[in-house]
Structure formats: C-alpha cells, structure tokens
Amino acid sequence: MPLPSGSTPADKIARELARLRGPEIDPHDGSLVAEDLRTQGGAAALARATIRRAIAQAHPSTATDLLPELEAEYGLPSGAVLPTAERQQLLLAKYRARGDGSLLALATTVLTLIPEADLVTIGAADVADTDPNAVFNLVLLVSLATMDDAGLRAKVDALLAQQATGHVRWTFGRGEGPDIDPFLTDRSDSLVEIDLLAS
C-alpha cells in the first residue's frame, strides 16, 4: 500500500494513521486521503509538542515559559537578564538542595554549578583541643578558572547563604581536579593549603 511520503512529524503520524486504517484506503501522495491524513497528523504532532512543552515547564532544568514563576517560588532573584541555560542551572541547584542544610545537600548544590568542585571538611578530632567550632567550616576546592570567575562564586555564595545553617561558614580554595596544589610550608604535616593562604 503506498503511503504518504515526507519526514515531518505530520508525515510520520500520517503514515501511522494510514497503517491503522489498512487496505480500505489508498493514501498515495497527491490524493485527498493522503492530505487528510497529513492534516490529522499535523494536529496530533502539535498536540504532542504542546504536551511535551508543558511537561518541560514542571522541571527547573527544562523550564522556559515558567522561569520567572519558578524563580519566585524557589526564592531566587529574577534572572531576566541571564541566558536561559544559566537560569535553569541556578534553579536546578536550588531545586536539588530542597531546603536541606546537610553536608550532602550543600555538596549537591555546589556540584550542580561547579561539577569539578571538592568539598573539604575539618574532622572534630583534629580541632577538639584548639578550635572545636572549626568543624563548621567548609572549603570549596575549585579550579583556577572558577576562582577567577567572581560571578559564579557569587552565585554559589548566594545559594549556600540561603541553604546552610547559620553557624556554617565556607571559603573557596584553588585546586585543579583531584590534584590539589602543594603546601606552601615545608612541613609535611601542615594542614595549610597554599591557595587558602593566597586568597
């Protein structure tokens, strides 16, 4: 049975409809039957695209039309001047955090914006006799490029300020991937990282 040709979504659905109708019709190109099937296929393709677009609005990483509403809902400032992809990334980081101030949630927020980042914590046993409150300090080790991107670091700071509990503090340190820069001091047991001294 000859089927309507073409590669558009309407054409593809028209062929599916023709197969469903079976041999009772002759939907060859140029026939009224073929054009009728294409019209129906176009309507079905438009409906499918509309549904997919509507579904996309429900998630921060794919939303477009509802970006202003989602930003307001998640407590973010309007990103109207930012590119859509950047607004989606900020929303996704906020969405993944879900208001959780745990270390895992903080890491999720940071890694959404800076995938190469590494969060370093201070063990309680290491500071029990010196500064016990230091366990609430975090170091975000990031690449040199990220350290030079003041805008990106400001976005991370803003998100963490909303998410972290009041006693948690953080700072940025420089380190390329898993290979953190060597110590500035010549003591092998030093816990001071070179770039935190420089920052």
TORKOL-4160 file (C-alpha; in steps of 0.2 Angstrom, whole numbers, padded with zeros to 4 digits, m for minus):
199
<pt num="1" X="0000" Y="0000" Z="0000"/>
<pt num="2" X="0008" Y="0017" Z="m0005"/>
<pt num="3" X="0010" Y="0028" Z="0010"/>
<pt num="4" X="0011" Y="0047" Z="0012"/>
<pt num="5" X="0030" Y="0052" Z="0010"/>
<pt num="6" X="0039" Y="0066" Z="0019"/>
<pt num="7" X="0050" Y="0067" Z="0035"/>
<pt num="8" X="0040" Y="0080" Z="0046"/>
<pt num="9" X="0031" Y="0074" Z="0062"/>
<pt num="10" X="0014" Y="0076" Z="0052"/>
<pt num="11" X="0020" Y="0065" Z="0038"/>
<pt num="12" X="0026" Y="0052" Z="0050"/>
<pt num="13" X="0010" Y="0052" Z="0060"/>
<pt num="14" X="0000" Y="0052" Z="0043"/>
<pt num="15" X="0009" Y="0035" Z="0039"/>
<pt num="16" X="0005" Y="0028" Z="0056"/>
<pt num="17" X="m0013" Y="0033" Z="0053"/>
<pt num="18" X="m0014" Y="0025" Z="0036"/>
<pt num="19" X="m0007" Y="0009" Z="0043"/>
<pt num="20" X="m0020" Y="0009" Z="0056"/>
<pt num="21" X="m0034" Y="0011" Z="0043"/>
<pt num="22" X="m0027" Y="m0003" Z="0032"/>
<pt num="23" X="m0031" Y="m0008" Z="0014"/>
<pt num="24" X="m0048" Y="0001" Z="0014"/>
<pt num="25" X="m0039" Y="0017" Z="0009"/>
<pt num="26" X="m0027" Y="0022" Z="m0004"/>
<pt num="27" X="m0016" Y="0036" Z="0004"/>
<pt num="28" X="m0004" Y="0039" Z="m0011"/>
<pt num="29" X="0005" Y="0056" Z="m0012"/>
<pt num="30" X="m0007" Y="0068" Z="m0021"/>
<pt num="31" X="m0023" Y="0060" Z="m0015"/>
<pt num="32" X="m0036" Y="0069" Z="m0004"/>
<pt num="33" X="m0034" Y="0054" Z="0008"/>
<pt num="34" X="m0015" Y="0057" Z="0010"/>
<pt num="35" X="m0018" Y="0076" Z="0013"/>
<pt num="36" X="m0032" Y="0072" Z="0025"/>
<pt num="37" X="m0020" Y="0060" Z="0035"/>
<pt num="38" X="m0007" Y="0074" Z="0035"/>
<pt num="39" X="m0019" Y="0086" Z="0042"/>
<pt num="40" X="m0024" Y="0074" Z="0056"/>
<pt num="41" X="m0005" Y="0070" Z="0058"/>
<pt num="42" X="m0001" Y="0089" Z="0060"/>
<pt num="43" X="m0014" Y="0091" Z="0073"/>
<pt num="44" X="m0008" Y="0076" Z="0083"/>
<pt num="45" X="0010" Y="0082" Z="0081"/>
<pt num="46" X="0006" Y="0099" Z="0088"/>
<pt num="47" X="m0004" Y="0092" Z="0102"/>
<pt num="48" X="0011" Y="0081" Z="0107"/>
<pt num="49" X="0023" Y="0095" Z="0106"/>
<pt num="50" X="0012" Y="0106" Z="0117"/>
<pt num="51" X="0011" Y="0092" Z="0130"/>
<pt num="52" X="0030" Y="0090" Z="0130"/>
<pt num="53" X="0032" Y="0108" Z="0132"/>
<pt num="54" X="0020" Y="0109" Z="0146"/>
<pt num="55" X="0029" Y="0094" Z="0155"/>
<pt num="56" X="0046" Y="0103" Z="0152"/>
<pt num="57" X="0039" Y="0118" Z="0162"/>
<pt num="58" X="0037" Y="0107" Z="0178"/>
<pt num="59" X="0056" Y="0105" Z="0180"/>
<pt num="60" X="0069" Y="0118" Z="0183"/>
<pt num="61" X="0082" Y="0111" Z="0171"/>
<pt num="62" X="0070" Y="0112" Z="0156"/>
<pt num="63" X="0058" Y="0126" Z="0160"/>
<pt num="64" X="0057" Y="0141" Z="0149"/>
<pt num="65" X="0040" Y="0149" Z="0149"/>
<pt num="66" X="0038" Y="0147" Z="0168"/>
<pt num="67" X="0056" Y="0153" Z="0173"/>
<pt num="68" X="0050" Y="0169" Z="0182"/>
<pt num="69" X="0037" Y="0160" Z="0192"/>
<pt num="70" X="0049" Y="0146" Z="0197"/>
<pt num="71" X="0062" Y="0158" Z="0202"/>
<pt num="72" X="0050" Y="0167" Z="0213"/>
<pt num="73" X="0044" Y="0150" Z="0220"/>
<pt num="74" X="0061" Y="0145" Z="0225"/>
<pt num="75" X="0066" Y="0161" Z="0232"/>
<pt num="76" X="0079" Y="0166" Z="0219"/>
<pt num="77" X="0080" Y="0184" Z="0212"/>
<pt num="78" X="0074" Y="0187" Z="0194"/>
<pt num="79" X="0086" Y="0181" Z="0181"/>
<pt num="80" X="0078" Y="0190" Z="0167"/>
<pt num="81" X="0095" Y="0197" Z="0161"/>
<pt num="82" X="0103" Y="0180" Z="0161"/>
<pt num="83" X="0104" Y="0167" Z="0147"/>
<pt num="84" X="0090" Y="0154" Z="0149"/>
<pt num="85" X="0103" Y="0140" Z="0152"/>
<pt num="86" X="0111" Y="0149" Z="0166"/>
<pt num="87" X="0094" Y="0152" Z="0174"/>
<pt num="88" X="0089" Y="0134" Z="0173"/>
<pt num="89" X="0106" Y="0129" Z="0181"/>
<pt num="90" X="0103" Y="0140" Z="0196"/>
<pt num="91" X="0085" Y="0134" Z="0198"/>
<pt num="92" X="0091" Y="0116" Z="0197"/>
<pt num="93" X="0104" Y="0119" Z="0210"/>
<pt num="94" X="0091" Y="0127" Z="0221"/>
<pt num="95" X="0078" Y="0113" Z="0217"/>
<pt num="96" X="0091" Y="0099" Z="0222"/>
<pt num="97" X="0095" Y="0107" Z="0238"/>
<pt num="98" X="0077" Y="0106" Z="0244"/>
<pt num="99" X="0080" Y="0117" Z="0259"/>
<pt num="100" X="0092" Y="0104" Z="0267"/>
<pt num="101" X="0107" Y="0111" Z="0276"/>
<pt num="102" X="0116" Y="0094" Z="0277"/>
<pt num="103" X="0133" Y="0092" Z="0270"/>
<pt num="104" X="0127" Y="0081" Z="0256"/>
<pt num="105" X="0114" Y="0094" Z="0251"/>
<pt num="106" X="0127" Y="0108" Z="0251"/>
<pt num="107" X="0138" Y="0097" Z="0241"/>
<pt num="108" X="0124" Y="0094" Z="0228"/>
<pt num="109" X="0121" Y="0112" Z="0227"/>
<pt num="110" X="0139" Y="0116" Z="0224"/>
<pt num="111" X="0142" Y="0102" Z="0212"/>
<pt num="112" X="0127" Y="0107" Z="0201"/>
<pt num="113" X="0135" Y="0124" Z="0197"/>
<pt num="114" X="0154" Y="0118" Z="0199"/>
<pt num="115" X="0155" Y="0100" Z="0194"/>
<pt num="116" X="0174" Y="0099" Z="0197"/>
<pt num="117" X="0172" Y="0106" Z="0215"/>
<pt num="118" X="0178" Y="0096" Z="0230"/>
<pt num="119" X="0171" Y="0100" Z="0247"/>
<pt num="120" X="0184" Y="0098" Z="0261"/>
<pt num="121" X="0178" Y="0097" Z="0280"/>
<pt num="122" X="0188" Y="0098" Z="0296"/>
<pt num="123" X="0187" Y="0082" Z="0307"/>
<pt num="124" X="0181" Y="0085" Z="0325"/>
<pt num="125" X="0196" Y="0075" Z="0332"/>
<pt num="126" X="0208" Y="0087" Z="0323"/>
<pt num="127" X="0202" Y="0103" Z="0332"/>
<pt num="128" X="0195" Y="0096" Z="0348"/>
<pt num="129" X="0209" Y="0104" Z="0358"/>
<pt num="130" X="0211" Y="0120" Z="0348"/>
<pt num="131" X="0195" Y="0127" Z="0339"/>
<pt num="132" X="0180" Y="0115" Z="0340"/>
<pt num="133" X="0169" Y="0126" Z="0330"/>
<pt num="134" X="0181" Y="0124" Z="0315"/>
<pt num="135" X="0171" Y="0108" Z="0311"/>
<pt num="136" X="0158" Y="0120" Z="0304"/>
<pt num="137" X="0170" Y="0127" Z="0292"/>
<pt num="138" X="0170" Y="0121" Z="0274"/>
<pt num="139" X="0182" Y="0123" Z="0260"/>
<pt num="140" X="0176" Y="0123" Z="0242"/>
<pt num="141" X="0191" Y="0117" Z="0231"/>
<pt num="142" X="0189" Y="0123" Z="0214"/>
<pt num="143" X="0198" Y="0125" Z="0198"/>
<pt num="144" X="0209" Y="0141" Z="0194"/>
<pt num="145" X="0196" Y="0146" Z="0181"/>
<pt num="146" X="0182" Y="0145" Z="0194"/>
<pt num="147" X="0192" Y="0155" Z="0206"/>
<pt num="148" X="0194" Y="0169" Z="0193"/>
<pt num="149" X="0175" Y="0169" Z="0189"/>
<pt num="150" X="0169" Y="0181" Z="0203"/>
<pt num="151" X="0151" Y="0180" Z="0196"/>
<pt num="152" X="0150" Y="0161" Z="0198"/>
<pt num="153" X="0157" Y="0161" Z="0215"/>
<pt num="154" X="0144" Y="0175" Z="0220"/>
<pt num="155" X="0130" Y="0163" Z="0214"/>
<pt num="156" X="0137" Y="0149" Z="0224"/>
<pt num="157" X="0138" Y="0160" Z="0239"/>
<pt num="158" X="0120" Y="0166" Z="0237"/>
<pt num="159" X="0113" Y="0149" Z="0236"/>
<pt num="160" X="0123" Y="0142" Z="0251"/>
<pt num="161" X="0118" Y="0158" Z="0261"/>
<pt num="162" X="0100" Y="0153" Z="0259"/>
<pt num="163" X="0103" Y="0134" Z="0262"/>
<pt num="164" X="0116" Y="0132" Z="0275"/>
<pt num="165" X="0113" Y="0134" Z="0294"/>
<pt num="166" X="0119" Y="0150" Z="0302"/>
<pt num="167" X="0134" Y="0143" Z="0310"/>
<pt num="168" X="0141" Y="0135" Z="0294"/>
<pt num="169" X="0155" Y="0145" Z="0285"/>
<pt num="170" X="0164" Y="0142" Z="0269"/>
<pt num="171" X="0178" Y="0148" Z="0259"/>
<pt num="172" X="0185" Y="0145" Z="0241"/>
<pt num="173" X="0202" Y="0137" Z="0238"/>
<pt num="174" X="0211" Y="0133" Z="0222"/>
<pt num="175" X="0214" Y="0116" Z="0216"/>
<pt num="176" X="0214" Y="0108" Z="0199"/>
<pt num="177" X="0204" Y="0092" Z="0199"/>
<pt num="178" X="0209" Y="0079" Z="0211"/>
<pt num="179" X="0227" Y="0085" Z="0212"/>
<pt num="180" X="0227" Y="0099" Z="0225"/>
<pt num="181" X="0241" Y="0112" Z="0224"/>
<pt num="182" X="0256" Y="0108" Z="0236"/>
<pt num="183" X="0258" Y="0115" Z="0253"/>
<pt num="184" X="0266" Y="0132" Z="0254"/>
<pt num="185" X="0275" Y="0127" Z="0270"/>
<pt num="186" X="0289" Y="0114" Z="0270"/>
<pt num="187" X="0281" Y="0104" Z="0284"/>
<pt num="188" X="0274" Y="0088" Z="0278"/>
<pt num="189" X="0261" Y="0088" Z="0292"/>
<pt num="190" X="0255" Y="0105" Z="0288"/>
<pt num="191" X="0236" Y="0107" Z="0286"/>
<pt num="192" X="0238" Y="0124" Z="0277"/>
<pt num="193" X="0234" Y="0124" Z="0258"/>
<pt num="194" X="0244" Y="0135" Z="0248"/>
<pt num="195" X="0229" Y="0144" Z="0239"/>
<pt num="196" X="0220" Y="0147" Z="0255"/>
<pt num="197" X="0235" Y="0157" Z="0261"/>
<pt num="198" X="0235" Y="0167" Z="0245"/>
<pt num="199" X="0216" Y="0171" Z="0245"/>
